[in-house]
Amino acid sequence: MKASFYTGNQTFEVRDVTPAEPGEGEVRVRVAYCGICGTDLHIFHGKMDQRVGIPQTIGHEMSGVVEKTGPGVTAFRPGDRVDAAFTPQINEFRGRRTVQLNLIDLRRVEPTRLYDRFRAHEALRPDELRALAPDREDVIGVWNFLRRAAPGGAELRDNTDRLCLQIAASSPRPQAARRAIACLEILAELGLVSLRRSGSAIAVRIVPHRTNPLENSVLFCTLRKLKAGD
């Protein structure tokens, strides 16, 4: 596994490290994205060298995928996409300083929440609209996933969030999980798939021998206009 270490003097170094095995009540997360906050910038500019042991991996706001669970873990399973936040704690013992990250929040990504808020006519922030509104490539990606997962007009039944995460796992698009349900609704509006949602369950089936231009979708055009601020 690769990790980036702050080595002082505004310098980082990528090194090979051995991932730790998760203990009782712990999960190991494969980091996909890590945010940069004010604390990280202070460390980078050398303003916390007296408090941070060097070399040190920094960053305490991240998202990723649960890779392995330890004994006693029931709320998460491998493959779950999660967001996590930590608070850094500086420890010093006999002249040696270390940074300890205390977990303050770990939650499973809820891929349909943003779209359901939009459907409930809640006002979304501009950044939320950018995350939700699919591009043509997102819709095509969902269509291709359905062709592989449910060929020949077979009906695909699953938990809605789980299906959206499966779609996202097959896509390189950064917002694929949040956009998946909107893409499914767009395909249903165009008559290309039949779609039923009941509670947390979803059933999808490709309608054979149908074509319809994406621009005929009112939902697709509406989301694109909102994303652009029109």
N, C-alpha and C positions, 0 to 999 in steps of 0.2 A: 504494500500500500504506500502511496505517496503522501507526504505532508509537507507543508510550507512552514519554515521556521524563521522567525525574526532573529537576526544575528547582530543587530545593532547598526548604527550609522546608516539608517534608512535602507537597510539591505535585508532581503529575504533569500533563503536557500531551500530548494526542494530536496528532500531526503526520503530514503526508503525507511519505513517503520513497520513493525509487526503489530497488527491489530490485536487489541486485548479481547480475551474471551469474556462474554457477559456473565456476571455473577448473579446471585439471588436477587430477583426483582429488577434486573437490568436488561436493557436491550442495546444491541450494537447497530448504529445507523450508518449507512454509507452516504456520506455527504454529497449532495448534488450542487447546492448553492450555499454560499455564506455571505451574509451582508457585512458591510463595513460601517462601523459607527464611530462616534466621537472618541471613545476610549481607544479604539484601534488606531485612529489618526494620531492621538497623543503619543501612543507607543511608537508609531512609525517615525515621528518627528523627534524622538529621543527624550520627550518630556517625562517619561516614566521609567527610564533606565535604572533609576535607583530603587525602583519597586519591583521590576520584572526581571526574573532570572533569564539569562541568555545562554543558549538558544531557547526560544519559546514559540510554540504554536499559539497564535492568537485568533480571535474571532469567536463571538458567542451568540450569534443569531443565524440560524441555518435551517435548511430544509433538506430532506433526503428520503431514503428508503430503508425501512427496518431490514437488516441483513440477517440478524440472529437474535433469538430471545434466550434469556437465562431462566433458571428454575423459578417457578411460581408466577411467571408473567402470563396473564390471561387477557389483558386489554389490548395487546398488540400481537401481530403475527408477522413472520417474514413476508416482505412484499408490500406492507402498508407504507403509504407515503405520509410523511409526518413533517410538521414544523416544530422547531425547538428553540428555546431561548434560555440563556444561562446568565448568571451574574458572576463576574470574576472576583475571586477572593485572593488577596496577596498573603502568602505565608512566609515567615522567616524563621529559620532554626539554625543556630550556630553559624550565622553569617551566610547561610544559603537561602535564596529567595525562590519560591515557586509560585505558580499561578494555579489555583484550584477553581474549576468551573462548577458552580452549584446550579443544578437544573431547577428552573422556576416554572417551566411550562413545556409539556410535550403533548401534542394533540394530533390526532389523525386528520389528514386533509379531507374536507367535506366538499367534493367536487361539484355537487348540484346546488349548494347553498346560494351562491351568487345568482344563478339563473332563476331559482325559485323566488328570490327577493325581487328580481326584475319582473317576473310574472305577477307578483303581488303588488306591482306598481310602487315599490319603494324607490326613493331617489338614490341613485348610485353615484358615487364619486367618479371623477374622470378616470382615475387610475383603475377603478373597478370595471368601468365600461371598456377600457382598453384590454383588461384581462379577459373579459367575457366575450366580446365581439369576435366571431371567427372570421378568418380569411378563407379565400377559396381553397387554399391548400389544406386547411383544417377539415373542411367538409369532405374533400376528396379522400383525406386520410381515414375519416370515419367510414365512408362508403367502402373503401378497400378493406378495412378491418371486418366489416359485416360480410363482405363477399367471401372472406377466408373463414370466418367463424361460423357462418350460417349459410352455406352454399345450397343451391337448389331450392330456394324458397323455404328452408327449414326455419322454424321459429326459435329465436334465442331468448331464453328466460334467465333472469339473474336478479340479484340485488342491484339497484340503480347505481349507487356509489361504486360498488365493486366493478360493474361493467365499465363505468367511466374511467376508472383507474386502469383497467385492462386495456382500454383503448389508448390511454395516455402512455402506457408502458410500451406500446408498439409504435409510438410516434416520437420523432425528434423535436416536435414543436413545444416550446417552453410552457405554454398555457393550455396544453392539450387536455388536461384533466378537467379544468373549469369550463372549457369550450365544448366538451364532448356532448353534453346533454342538449345544448343549443343546436349543435350540428344534427343530432338525431331528430329534434323537433323540426328543423328546416327540411330534412329529407322527408319527414312525414307530411309536412305542409305541401311539398312538391308531389306527393303521391308516389314517391319512390320506395317508401317503406310503410308498413303498418306499425303503429306504435301504441302501446297501452302501458300506462303507469297506474299502479294501485298501491298506495302507501309507499313502502320502500322497494317494491318489486317493479320490474319492467319486463315487457315482452316486445321483441322486435322481429320483424320478418320482412325480407326484401320482396317487393312486388315485382314479379318478372315482366320483362318486355315493356318497361315504361321509361320514357325519357322526358325531361323537363328542364329548361335552362335555370341555372341558379338564380339569375336575376329576377325570375318570377316569384321568388320567395319574399313575401312582405317582411317576415321576421328577419331574414338575412339583411335586407336593405335597411330596415329600421335600426338594427344594431350597428351597422356600418356607419349610418348617419350620426347616431348618438356618439359613437366612438370618435368621429371627426369633429364633434361639437356643433353639428348643424341643428 
